[in-house]
Amino acid sequence: TSTGKPAIVLIDDDDVARYLLRSVMPRHAEILEATNGGDGIDLIRRHRPQAVFLDLVMPEITGEMMLE
């Protein structure tokens, strides 16, 4: 990542769910957020995160489609 910290990507169309997940993430990681599958895929490709938290039920590109 640009900060040199390990990256974690949160992909969820629910603002509250992303907020709650972010609140329990380690402070030494760079937390990157996407509100849909397309943006999430882009973040994953650009940042090569160490972990991805993925909502399986989203409009358009679902989490299940992303896993395939």
Beta strands, then each sheet from edge to edge (+ up, - down):
strand 1: 7-11
strand 2: 30-34
strand 3: 51-54
sheet 1: 2+ 1+ 3+
end
